[in-house]
């Protein structure tokens, strides 16, 4: 089955630690995205990538980093510089030229 | 990006038709209107997209008046499983720069 997978589903970390969230897709999509969602709020764009080895900052990139070494993978690292990292993180992908984004199941990150 | 305004919440009953209206007064000429649905603790799911007049698919209809300053998502004969948050997005076609989601409309369907 084609789709987007994110792991882990729940993640706990201590303050001051970096943590990496995984996102993999087998839809052969060129573009991939990371969003953050806080309770009762909409999604905010963190980073996006339209092609391998290239990515752009979204609206709230501070405290986050990404890499795009393979078309299928777009991991997100939440660094200790992110002041309020507790949130629901969603990865998405789409074909360039299409507005239909496909989302993964999300990772809920809690900082203790 | 054009700002959108939707009701924060709506209630309806099973079997009814539900219409959710979105205002986007500053929509640009090359902007499209897209609606997504999100269930709790899941990623959003694309429902429908349109540019003008009316678009219909197996899930919903989208009505866009001639001035394009608003749009209405119509869900026919809703069921309890349609309880979700519905987002109206406005932006240029292609979506390559990512999507801007507002707070959406929390639709609650009662038996």
gemmi code that builds the backbone of each chain (N, CA, C; Angstrom):
import gemmi

chains = {
    "A": [
        ("UNK", (0.840, -1.197, 0.000), (0.000, 0.000, 0.000), (0.870, 1.240, 0.000)),
        ("UNK", (0.507, 2.224, -0.835), (1.246, 3.474, -0.831), (0.776, 4.369, 0.280)),
        ("UNK", (1.717, 5.144, 0.826), (1.317, 6.073, 1.869), (2.497, 6.725, 2.535)),
        ("UNK", (2.198, 7.421, 3.621), (3.228, 8.114, 4.403), (3.245, 7.531, 5.809)),
        ("UNK", (4.411, 7.215, 6.285), (4.549, 6.686, 7.633), (5.378, 7.650, 8.471)),
        ("UNK", (4.972, 7.783, 9.720), (5.712, 8.597, 10.674), (5.977, 7.745, 11.907)),
        ("UNK", (7.149, 7.908, 12.436), (7.461, 7.184, 13.666), (8.347, 8.032, 14.565)),
        ("UNK", (8.212, 7.840, 15.864), (7.186, 7.051, 16.533), (5.863, 7.798, 16.602)),
        ("UNK", (4.829, 7.166, 17.077), (3.525, 7.818, 17.216), (3.523, 8.759, 18.426)),
        ("UNK", (4.170, 8.330, 19.497), (4.320, 9.157, 20.701), (5.801, 9.216, 21.046)),
        ("UNK", (6.224, 10.380, 21.473), (7.633, 10.583, 21.785), (7.751, 11.514, 22.978)),
        ("UNK", (8.587, 11.091, 23.923), (8.835, 11.910, 25.102), (10.313, 12.246, 25.156)),
        ("UNK", (10.594, 13.459, 25.522), (12.004, 13.826, 25.645), (12.172, 14.794, 26.803)),
        ("UNK", (13.371, 14.846, 27.295), (13.677, 15.780, 28.368), (14.114, 17.100, 27.769)),
        ("UNK", (13.917, 18.139, 28.518), (14.372, 19.458, 28.064), (15.860, 19.424, 27.783)),
        ("UNK", (16.274, 20.119, 26.723), (17.680, 20.196, 26.389), (18.156, 19.100, 25.446)),
        ("UNK", (17.283, 18.148, 25.127), (17.671, 17.061, 24.228), (17.150, 17.316, 22.824)),
        ("UNK", (17.963, 16.964, 21.834), (17.483, 16.959, 20.457), (16.740, 15.663, 20.198)),
        ("UNK", (15.773, 15.685, 19.293), (15.045, 14.482, 18.936), (14.699, 14.528, 17.452)),
        ("UNK", (14.764, 13.373, 16.791), (14.482, 13.322, 15.362), (13.219, 12.532, 15.099)),
        ("UNK", (12.320, 13.132, 14.316), (11.064, 12.502, 13.920), (11.211, 11.981, 12.497)),
        ("UNK", (10.754, 10.758, 12.295), (10.909, 10.121, 10.992), (9.680, 10.336, 10.119)),
        ("UNK", (9.913, 10.494, 8.812), (8.831, 10.564, 7.836), (9.298, 9.885, 6.555)),
        ("UNK", (8.550, 8.886, 6.135), (8.869, 8.140, 4.922), (7.619, 8.045, 4.048)),
        ("UNK", (7.810, 8.188, 2.717), (6.686, 8.024, 1.803), (7.093, 7.165, 0.617)),
        ("UNK", (6.165, 6.357, 0.159), (6.411, 5.516, -1.024), (5.441, 5.861, -2.141)),
        ("UNK", (5.044, 7.126, -2.188), (4.102, 7.605, -3.196), (4.821, 8.203, -4.403)),
        ("UNK", (6.131, 8.208, -4.356), (6.949, 8.806, -5.424), (6.682, 10.311, -5.582)),
        ("UNK", (6.344, 10.947, -4.465), (6.107, 12.388, -4.483), (7.424, 13.147, -4.364)),
        ("UNK", (7.514, 14.235, -5.116), (8.724, 15.051, -5.040), (8.733, 15.967, -3.818)),
        ("UNK", (7.558, 16.518, -3.485), (7.488, 17.514, -2.424), (7.086, 16.889, -1.086)),
        ("UNK", (7.761, 17.334, -0.032), (7.441, 16.878, 1.326), (7.441, 18.061, 2.275)),
        ("UNK", (6.655, 17.930, 3.348), (6.409, 19.049, 4.252), (6.369, 18.576, 5.703)),
        ("UNK", (6.718, 19.489, 6.607), (6.506, 19.277, 8.029), (5.654, 20.409, 8.577)),
        ("UNK", (4.614, 20.005, 9.335), (3.726, 20.954, 9.997), (3.716, 20.675, 11.492)),
        ("UNK", (3.392, 21.708, 12.223), (3.185, 21.588, 13.663), (1.752, 21.999, 13.972)),
        ("UNK", (1.102, 21.256, 14.888), (-0.258, 21.601, 15.297), (-0.330, 21.623, 16.811)),
        ("UNK", (-0.790, 22.741, 17.351), (-1.018, 22.874, 18.784), (-2.509, 22.683, 19.065)),
        ("UNK", (-2.864, 22.328, 20.283), (-4.277, 22.031, 20.605), (-5.229, 23.136, 20.175)),
        ("UNK", (-6.270, 22.766, 19.436), (-7.289, 23.706, 19.016), (-6.857, 24.677, 17.937)),
        ("UNK", (-5.698, 24.438, 17.373), (-5.166, 25.346, 16.363), (-5.057, 24.660, 15.013)),
        ("UNK", (-4.831, 25.469, 13.992), (-4.573, 24.922, 12.676), (-3.133, 24.453, 12.558)),
        ("UNK", (-2.738, 24.071, 11.358), (-1.377, 23.603, 11.120), (-0.477, 24.763, 10.704)),
        ("UNK", (0.752, 24.725, 11.185), (1.737, 25.728, 10.793), (2.925, 25.045, 10.135)),
        ("UNK", (3.386, 25.627, 9.040), (4.429, 25.030, 8.223), (5.803, 25.273, 8.834)),
        ("UNK", (6.570, 24.192, 9.013), (7.907, 24.292, 9.592), (8.970, 24.345, 8.494)),
        ("UNK", (9.017, 23.323, 7.669), (9.953, 23.221, 6.559), (9.273, 22.492, 5.404)),
        ("UNK", (9.776, 22.730, 4.199), (9.309, 21.960, 3.069), (10.444, 21.734, 2.078)),
        ("UNK", (10.275, 20.709, 1.268), (11.299, 20.337, 0.292), (10.604, 19.923, -0.997)),
        ("UNK", (11.050, 20.484, -2.082), (10.450, 20.158, -3.381), (11.324, 19.200, -4.187)),
        ("UNK", (12.552, 18.995, -3.722), (13.462, 18.128, -4.457), (14.549, 17.652, -3.508)),
        ("UNK", (15.145, 16.525, -3.840), (16.205, 15.974, -3.000), (17.345, 16.974, -2.854)),
        ("UNK", (17.901, 17.011, -1.646), (19.039, 17.882, -1.306), (18.706, 19.368, -1.348)),
        ("UNK", (17.426, 19.697, -1.253), (17.020, 21.094, -1.205), (15.792, 21.223, -0.310)),
        ("UNK", (15.757, 22.263, 0.519), (14.599, 22.486, 1.381), (14.535, 23.973, 1.746)),
        ("UNK", (13.347, 24.424, 2.130), (13.115, 25.820, 2.466), (12.441, 25.926, 3.827)),
        ("UNK", (12.703, 27.039, 4.496), (12.052, 27.306, 5.773), (10.600, 27.684, 5.552)),
        ("UNK", (9.758, 27.218, 6.477), (8.376, 27.638, 6.483), (8.185, 28.798, 7.445)),
        ("UNK", (6.998, 28.890, 8.014), (6.672, 30.023, 8.876), (7.300, 29.963, 10.264)),
        ("UNK", (7.611, 28.749, 10.736), (8.099, 28.612, 12.115), (9.314, 27.691, 12.161)),
        ("UNK", (10.336, 27.958, 11.375), (11.490, 27.059, 11.254), (12.483, 27.150, 12.419)),
        ("UNK", (12.418, 28.197, 13.208), (13.410, 28.373, 14.269), (13.352, 27.233, 15.280)),
        ("UNK", (14.518, 26.631, 15.553), (14.585, 25.541, 16.509), (14.390, 24.168, 15.885)),
        ("UNK", (14.244, 24.138, 14.559), (14.060, 22.881, 13.837), (15.108, 22.761, 12.731)),
        ("UNK", (15.413, 21.531, 12.326), (16.261, 21.305, 11.166), (15.760, 20.078, 10.422)),
        ("UNK", (16.061, 20.024, 9.130), (15.630, 18.899, 8.294), (16.753, 18.495, 7.360)),
        ("UNK", (16.574, 17.352, 6.717), (17.454, 16.910, 5.644), (16.606, 16.196, 4.610)),
        ("UNK", (17.102, 16.188, 3.379), (16.378, 15.470, 2.316), (17.418, 14.781, 1.428)),
        ("UNK", (17.968, 13.704, 1.954), (19.005, 12.964, 1.236), (18.419, 11.960, 0.262)),
        ("UNK", (17.191, 11.552, 0.516), (16.500, 10.618, -0.368), (15.114, 11.149, -0.667)),
        ("UNK", (14.584, 10.797, -1.809), (13.258, 11.270, -2.197), (12.196, 10.798, -1.223)),
        ("UNK", (12.401, 9.589, -0.665), (11.377, 8.981, 0.160), (11.376, 9.473, 1.604)),
        ("UNK", (12.421, 10.144, 2.036), (12.606, 10.418, 3.451), (12.827, 11.900, 3.733)),
        ("UNK", (12.213, 12.392, 4.815), (12.331, 13.820, 5.162), (12.284, 13.928, 6.688)),
        ("UNK", (13.350, 13.553, 7.371), (13.346, 13.598, 8.835), (13.415, 15.016, 9.382)),
        ("UNK", (12.771, 15.208, 10.516), (12.739, 16.506, 11.201), (13.417, 16.364, 12.563)),
        ("UNK", (14.375, 17.243, 12.831), (15.023, 17.264, 14.136), (14.534, 18.467, 14.923)),
        ("UNK", (14.017, 18.180, 16.107), (13.599, 19.232, 17.020), (14.772, 19.475, 17.963)),
        ("UNK", (15.359, 20.631, 17.882), (16.563, 20.892, 18.671), (16.221, 21.514, 20.015)),
        ("UNK", (17.220, 21.587, 20.850), (17.023, 22.172, 22.175), (16.740, 23.670, 22.089)),
        ("UNK", (16.974, 24.258, 20.920), (16.708, 25.687, 20.728), (15.221, 25.977, 20.551)),
        ("UNK", (14.431, 24.958, 20.310), (12.986, 25.151, 20.160), (12.408, 25.337, 21.550)),
        ("UNK", (11.840, 26.519, 21.807), (11.428, 26.888, 23.157), (10.211, 26.145, 23.673)),
        ("UNK", (9.310, 25.780, 22.789), (8.082, 25.110, 23.214), (7.772, 23.968, 22.253)),
        ("UNK", (8.504, 22.881, 22.327), (8.396, 21.835, 21.317), (7.226, 20.876, 21.486)),
        ("UNK", (6.554, 20.880, 22.613), (5.432, 19.962, 22.823), (4.321, 20.289, 21.841)),
        ("UNK", (4.001, 19.338, 20.948), (3.003, 19.566, 19.906), (2.773, 18.274, 19.133)),
        ("UNK", (1.841, 18.340, 18.201), (1.538, 17.251, 17.276), (2.206, 17.603, 15.952)),
        ("UNK", (3.086, 16.716, 15.464), (3.844, 17.002, 14.246), (3.345, 16.131, 13.102)),
        ("UNK", (3.077, 16.786, 11.987), (2.532, 16.104, 10.823), (3.438, 16.270, 9.624)),
        ("UNK", (3.655, 15.169, 8.938), (4.433, 15.159, 7.708), (3.475, 14.971, 6.539)),
        ("UNK", (3.752, 15.590, 5.423), (2.883, 15.473, 4.257), (3.720, 15.449, 2.986)),
        ("UNK", (3.102, 15.005, 1.912), (3.784, 15.012, 0.617), (2.756, 15.227, -0.481)),
        ("UNK", (3.233, 15.690, -1.626), (2.356, 15.788, -2.789), (3.199, 15.826, -4.051)),
        ("UNK", (2.526, 15.598, -5.163), (3.173, 15.783, -6.447), (3.280, 17.281, -6.690)),
        ("UNK", (4.404, 17.741, -7.156), (4.546, 19.156, -7.489), (3.528, 19.496, -8.573)),
        ("UNK", (2.744, 20.543, -8.323), (1.692, 20.923, -9.254), (0.313, 20.534, -8.772)),
        ("UNK", (0.248, 19.748, -7.692), (-1.033, 19.329, -7.136), (-1.217, 19.929, -5.755)),
        ("UNK", (-2.447, 20.361, -5.446), (-2.759, 20.877, -4.115), (-3.192, 19.783, -3.156)),
        ("UNK", (-3.332, 18.574, -3.609), (-3.775, 17.496, -2.744), (-2.578, 16.939, -1.991)),
        ("UNK", (-2.434, 17.368, -0.726), (-1.363, 16.857, 0.106), (-1.851, 15.621, 0.855)),
        ("UNK", (-0.970, 14.651, 0.973), (-1.240, 13.420, 1.706), (-0.472, 13.483, 3.016)),
        ("UNK", (-1.190, 13.280, 4.109), (-0.593, 13.425, 5.428), (-0.323, 12.074, 6.075)),
        ("UNK", (0.724, 12.048, 6.889), (1.001, 10.890, 7.707), (0.143, 10.903, 8.961)),
        ("UNK", (0.271, 9.875, 9.813), (-0.558, 9.777, 11.021), (-0.125, 10.707, 12.135)),
        ("UNK", (1.043, 11.300, 12.030), (1.493, 12.259, 13.033), (2.321, 11.646, 14.143)),
        ("UNK", (3.134, 12.495, 14.761), (3.902, 12.136, 15.964), (3.578, 13.160, 17.035)),
        ("UNK", (3.173, 12.661, 18.193), (2.885, 13.572, 19.309), (4.107, 13.631, 20.208)),
        ("UNK", (4.736, 14.780, 20.248), (5.957, 14.992, 21.028), (5.622, 15.702, 22.330)),
        ("UNK", (6.101, 15.152, 23.415), (5.923, 15.778, 24.721), (7.279, 15.980, 25.369)),
        ("UNK", (7.539, 17.194, 25.772), (8.787, 17.501, 26.463), (8.517, 17.548, 27.960)),
        ("UNK", (9.291, 16.754, 28.692), (9.058, 16.619, 30.132), (9.950, 17.572, 30.926)),
    ],
    "B": [
        ("UNK", (-0.792, 35.365, 1.056), (-1.871, 34.388, 1.026), (-3.164, 35.044, 1.521)),
        ("UNK", (-4.254, 34.723, 0.855), (-5.533, 35.286, 1.238), (-5.971, 34.730, 2.582)),
        ("UNK", (-6.476, 35.614, 3.450), (-6.953, 35.173, 4.750), (-8.359, 34.614, 4.598)),
        ("UNK", (-8.658, 33.574, 5.380), (-9.984, 32.982, 5.332), (-10.667, 33.101, 6.677)),
        ("UNK", (-11.985, 33.204, 6.676), (-12.792, 33.273, 7.889), (-13.873, 32.222, 7.813)),
        ("UNK", (-13.926, 31.347, 8.827), (-14.931, 30.300, 8.909), (-15.565, 30.342, 10.288)),
        ("UNK", (-16.780, 29.785, 10.419), (-17.343, 29.660, 11.770), (-16.473, 28.718, 12.590)),
        ("UNK", (-16.360, 28.995, 13.874), (-15.531, 28.158, 14.739), (-16.145, 26.772, 14.915)),
        ("UNK", (-17.475, 26.720, 15.024), (-18.130, 25.422, 15.217), (-19.531, 25.443, 14.621)),
        ("UNK", (-20.025, 24.245, 14.325), (-21.377, 24.054, 13.804), (-21.910, 22.731, 14.326)),
        ("UNK", (-23.229, 22.683, 14.521), (-23.889, 21.442, 14.935), (-24.926, 21.064, 13.891)),
        ("UNK", (-25.115, 19.761, 13.707), (-26.191, 19.292, 12.850), (-26.568, 17.885, 13.276)),
        ("UNK", (-27.488, 17.288, 12.528), (-27.981, 15.958, 12.865), (-27.770, 14.996, 11.703)),
        ("UNK", (-27.705, 13.752, 12.022), (-27.537, 12.721, 10.997), (-28.618, 12.854, 9.927)),
        ("UNK", (-28.224, 12.659, 8.687), (-29.161, 12.700, 7.577), (-29.384, 14.077, 6.987)),
        ("UNK", (-28.909, 15.117, 7.668), (-29.089, 16.484, 7.182), (-27.997, 16.863, 6.197)),
        ("UNK", (-28.262, 17.879, 5.404), (-27.227, 18.482, 4.563), (-26.573, 19.601, 5.366)),
        ("UNK", (-25.259, 19.637, 5.351), (-24.526, 20.664, 6.095), (-23.765, 21.549, 5.125)),
        ("UNK", (-23.894, 22.845, 5.332), (-23.177, 23.817, 4.504), (-22.248, 24.648, 5.386)),
        ("UNK", (-20.988, 24.638, 5.068), (-19.996, 25.424, 5.802), (-19.476, 26.501, 4.854)),
        ("UNK", (-19.619, 27.745, 5.267), (-19.207, 28.858, 4.425), (-17.878, 29.434, 4.874)),
        ("UNK", (-17.084, 29.803, 3.916), (-15.766, 30.384, 4.165), (-15.688, 31.716, 3.422)),
        ("UNK", (-15.248, 32.748, 4.119), (-15.050, 34.062, 3.487), (-13.584, 34.261, 3.167)),
        ("UNK", (-13.339, 34.764, 1.963), (-11.956, 35.052, 1.542), (-11.993, 36.269, 0.638)),
        ("UNK", (-12.190, 37.425, 1.255), (-12.393, 38.681, 0.514), (-11.196, 39.082, -0.332)),
        ("UNK", (-9.997, 38.684, 0.066), (-8.789, 39.114, -0.636), (-8.228, 38.052, -1.577)),
        ("UNK", (-9.069, 37.169, -2.036), (-8.606, 36.092, -2.917), (-8.019, 36.691, -4.199)),
        ("UNK", (-6.903, 36.130, -4.631), (-6.226, 36.610, -5.837), (-6.731, 35.865, -7.065)),
        ("UNK", (-6.464, 36.453, -8.203), (-6.976, 35.915, -9.464), (-6.568, 34.460, -9.689)),
        ("UNK", (-5.329, 34.126, -9.310), (-4.863, 32.769, -9.583), (-4.965, 31.837, -8.377)),
        ("UNK", (-5.715, 32.236, -7.365), (-5.899, 31.395, -6.175), (-6.976, 30.345, -6.387)),
        ("UNK", (-6.758, 29.176, -5.835), (-7.748, 28.118, -5.782), (-8.274, 28.004, -4.352)),
        ("UNK", (-9.430, 27.372, -4.206), (-10.050, 27.155, -2.905), (-10.061, 25.656, -2.642)),
        ("UNK", (-9.499, 25.273, -1.504), (-9.353, 23.865, -1.181), (-9.891, 23.602, 0.223)),
        ("UNK", (-10.547, 22.485, 0.393), (-11.067, 22.090, 1.703), (-10.446, 20.766, 2.139)),
        ("UNK", (-10.087, 20.735, 3.440), (-9.558, 19.536, 4.067), (-10.413, 19.175, 5.274)),
        ("UNK", (-10.373, 17.886, 5.631), (-11.081, 17.370, 6.802), (-10.052, 16.753, 7.745)),
        ("UNK", (-10.207, 16.997, 9.040), (-9.283, 16.402, 9.998), (-10.030, 15.800, 11.175)),
        ("UNK", (-9.733, 14.521, 11.453), (-10.243, 13.858, 12.651), (-9.211, 14.004, 13.769)),
        ("UNK", (-9.630, 13.883, 15.030), (-8.693, 14.041, 16.148), (-7.492, 13.111, 16.033)),
        ("UNK", (-6.318, 13.658, 16.286), (-5.057, 12.917, 16.298), (-4.748, 12.241, 14.964)),
        ("UNK", (-5.254, 12.808, 13.885), (-4.916, 12.321, 12.541), (-4.507, 13.494, 11.674)),
        ("UNK", (-3.863, 13.188, 10.539), (-3.540, 14.233, 9.595), (-4.757, 14.629, 8.785)),
        ("UNK", (-4.794, 15.848, 8.269), (-5.910, 16.280, 7.423), (-6.014, 15.444, 6.154)),
        ("UNK", (-7.221, 15.427, 5.601), (-7.471, 14.687, 4.368), (-8.121, 15.620, 3.364)),
        ("UNK", (-7.592, 15.655, 2.148), (-8.144, 16.487, 1.076), (-9.580, 16.072, 0.785)),
        ("UNK", (-10.471, 17.075, 0.683), (-11.859, 16.788, 0.329), (-12.158, 17.214, -1.102)),
        ("UNK", (-11.918, 18.490, -1.393), (-12.349, 19.023, -2.676), (-11.605, 20.314, -2.969)),
        ("UNK", (-11.488, 20.649, -4.240), (-10.863, 21.895, -4.650), (-11.629, 22.495, -5.814)),
        ("UNK", (-11.686, 23.832, -5.858), (-12.359, 24.484, -6.970), (-11.796, 25.858, -7.248)),
        ("UNK", (-12.135, 26.372, -8.405), (-11.720, 27.726, -8.782), (-12.942, 28.649, -8.919)),
        ("UNK", (-13.980, 28.165, -9.571), (-15.201, 28.960, -9.709), (-16.394, 28.042, -9.919)),
        ("UNK", (-17.559, 28.580, -9.807), (-18.859, 27.917, -9.964), (-19.005, 26.742, -9.012)),
        ("UNK", (-19.223, 25.560, -9.531), (-19.532, 24.421, -8.678), (-18.674, 23.226, -9.041)),
        ("UNK", (-18.186, 22.560, -7.989), (-17.433, 21.321, -8.157), (-18.083, 20.264, -7.281)),
        ("UNK", (-18.216, 19.074, -7.799), (-18.825, 17.986, -7.028), (-17.989, 16.731, -7.170)),
        ("UNK", (-17.805, 16.030, -6.059), (-17.193, 14.707, -6.116), (-18.024, 13.751, -5.269)),
        ("UNK", (-17.502, 12.597, -4.995), (-18.288, 11.577, -4.295), (-18.490, 11.909, -2.824)),
        ("UNK", (-17.776, 12.888, -2.315), (-17.838, 13.217, -0.891), (-18.613, 14.507, -0.638)),
        ("UNK", (-18.410, 15.520, -1.471), (-18.951, 16.843, -1.173), (-19.131, 17.649, -2.449)),
        ("UNK", (-19.755, 18.825, -2.267), (-19.855, 19.815, -3.332), (-19.256, 21.116, -2.831)),
        ("UNK", (-18.736, 21.868, -3.759), (-18.145, 23.167, -3.438), (-18.786, 24.205, -4.338)),
        ("UNK", (-19.397, 25.210, -3.708), (-20.068, 26.273, -4.441), (-19.260, 27.562, -4.299)),
        ("UNK", (-18.966, 28.174, -5.437), (-18.172, 29.406, -5.448), (-18.920, 30.432, -6.284)),
        ("UNK", (-19.325, 31.558, -5.676), (-20.047, 32.577, -6.448), (-19.120, 33.284, -7.418)),
        ("UNK", (-19.709, 34.082, -8.279), (-18.942, 34.728, -9.349), (-17.828, 35.630, -8.822)),
        ("UNK", (-18.056, 36.309, -7.696), (-17.013, 37.209, -7.185), (-15.914, 36.471, -6.423)),
        ("UNK", (-16.109, 35.200, -6.144), (-15.143, 34.308, -5.496), (-14.715, 34.782, -4.109)),
        ("UNK", (-15.455, 35.679, -3.496), (-15.063, 36.190, -2.178), (-15.526, 35.282, -1.052)),
        ("UNK", (-16.237, 34.240, -1.392), (-16.640, 33.250, -0.401), (-16.798, 31.914, -1.112)),
        ("UNK", (-16.936, 30.876, -0.319), (-17.213, 29.554, -0.885), (-17.981, 28.753, 0.159)),
        ("UNK", (-18.728, 27.764, -0.303), (-19.520, 26.946, 0.601), (-19.253, 25.469, 0.340)),
        ("UNK", (-18.833, 24.787, 1.380), (-18.663, 23.343, 1.319), (-19.981, 22.708, 1.719)),
        ("UNK", (-20.508, 21.831, 0.886), (-21.784, 21.184, 1.170), (-21.572, 19.684, 1.345)),
        ("UNK", (-21.988, 19.181, 2.501), (-21.886, 17.755, 2.809), (-23.296, 17.177, 2.819)),
        ("UNK", (-23.632, 16.297, 1.885), (-24.993, 15.760, 1.802), (-25.209, 14.642, 2.821)),
        ("UNK", (-26.321, 14.633, 3.472), (-26.739, 13.543, 4.337), (-25.609, 13.090, 5.263)),
        ("UNK", (-25.247, 13.955, 6.191), (-24.117, 13.672, 7.070), (-24.438, 12.527, 8.026)),
        ("UNK", (-23.364, 11.898, 8.492), (-23.479, 10.842, 9.502), (-22.570, 11.215, 10.676)),
        ("UNK", (-22.643, 10.429, 11.745), (-21.833, 10.711, 12.929), (-20.346, 10.761, 12.578)),
        ("UNK", (-19.934, 9.977, 11.606), (-18.522, 9.911, 11.228), (-18.039, 11.163, 10.492)),
        ("UNK", (-18.938, 12.062, 10.186), (-18.533, 13.333, 9.570), (-18.131, 14.365, 10.613)),
        ("UNK", (-18.265, 14.023, 11.884), (-17.797, 14.913, 12.948), (-16.289, 15.061, 12.840)),
        ("UNK", (-15.847, 16.294, 12.604), (-14.428, 16.553, 12.322), (-14.219, 18.063, 12.239)),
        ("UNK", (-12.972, 18.453, 12.039), (-12.659, 19.855, 11.768), (-12.470, 20.004, 10.265)),
        ("UNK", (-13.080, 21.036, 9.699), (-13.015, 21.287, 8.268), (-12.280, 22.603, 8.028)),
        ("UNK", (-11.256, 22.538, 7.181), (-10.427, 23.698, 6.899), (-10.651, 24.194, 5.472)),
        ("UNK", (-10.770, 25.488, 5.359), (-10.855, 26.159, 4.059), (-9.498, 26.814, 3.796)),
        ("UNK", (-8.908, 26.526, 2.662), (-7.610, 27.098, 2.317), (-7.720, 27.810, 0.977)),
        ("UNK", (-7.010, 28.916, 0.871), (-6.985, 29.662, -0.380), (-5.535, 29.928, -0.741)),
        ("UNK", (-5.165, 29.598, -1.944), (-3.793, 29.826, -2.376), (-3.621, 29.449, -3.830)),
        ("UNK", (-2.459, 29.791, -4.365), (-2.218, 29.504, -5.769), (-2.128, 28.014, -5.995)),
        ("UNK", (-2.533, 27.601, -7.129), (-2.520, 26.180, -7.456), (-1.117, 25.612, -7.460)),
        ("UNK", (-1.002, 24.351, -7.166), (0.300, 23.702, -7.147), (0.768, 23.362, -5.757)),
        ("UNK", (0.453, 24.172, -4.800), (0.742, 23.865, -3.394), (2.192, 23.630, -3.069)),
        ("UNK", (3.124, 24.039, -3.914), (4.515, 23.673, -3.702), (5.115, 24.361, -2.489)),
        ("UNK", (4.569, 25.484, -2.083), (5.124, 26.223, -0.962), (4.490, 25.849, 0.364)),
        ("UNK", (3.696, 24.815, 0.410), (3.043, 24.438, 1.645), (1.685, 25.105, 1.756)),
        ("UNK", (0.895, 24.637, 2.700), (-0.469, 25.115, 2.872), (-0.589, 25.923, 4.154)),
        ("UNK", (-1.504, 26.872, 4.172), (-1.775, 27.668, 5.368), (-3.140, 27.276, 5.898)),
        ("UNK", (-3.137, 26.672, 7.080), (-4.375, 26.239, 7.722), (-4.755, 27.218, 8.823)),
        ("UNK", (-6.023, 27.691, 8.801), (-6.545, 28.459, 9.918), (-7.018, 27.500, 11.000)),
        ("UNK", (-7.906, 27.964, 11.859), (-8.397, 27.115, 12.944), (-9.498, 26.168, 12.492)),
        ("UNK", (-10.094, 26.426, 11.345), (-11.101, 25.523, 10.815), (-12.445, 25.616, 11.512)),
        ("UNK", (-13.378, 24.806, 11.042), (-14.724, 24.713, 11.609), (-14.905, 23.336, 12.215)),
        ("UNK", (-15.224, 23.315, 13.517), (-15.470, 22.042, 14.190), (-16.926, 21.675, 13.993)),
        ("UNK", (-17.181, 20.690, 13.152), (-18.535, 20.220, 12.864), (-18.866, 19.045, 13.766)),
        ("UNK", (-19.966, 19.184, 14.487), (-20.417, 18.110, 15.390), (-21.754, 17.593, 14.892)),
        ("UNK", (-21.800, 16.312, 14.590), (-23.034, 15.676, 14.124), (-23.632, 14.855, 15.258)),
        ("UNK", (-24.891, 15.102, 15.518), (-25.579, 14.398, 16.593), (-26.578, 13.400, 16.016)),
        ("UNK", (-26.889, 12.354, 16.800), (-27.845, 11.343, 16.298), (-29.262, 11.917, 16.154)),
    ],
}
model = gemmi.Model(1)
for chain_id, residues in chains.items():
    chain = gemmi.Chain(chain_id)
    for i, (resn, *xyz) in enumerate(residues, 1):
        res = gemmi.Residue()
        res.name, res.seqid = resn, gemmi.SeqId(i, " ")
        for name, pos in zip(("N", "CA", "C"), xyz):
            atom = gemmi.Atom()
            atom.name, atom.element = name, gemmi.Element(name[0])
            atom.pos, atom.b_iso = gemmi.Position(*pos), 0.0
            res.add_atom(atom)
        chain.add_residue(res)
    model.add_chain(chain)
structure = gemmi.Structure()
structure.add_model(model)
structure.setup_entities()
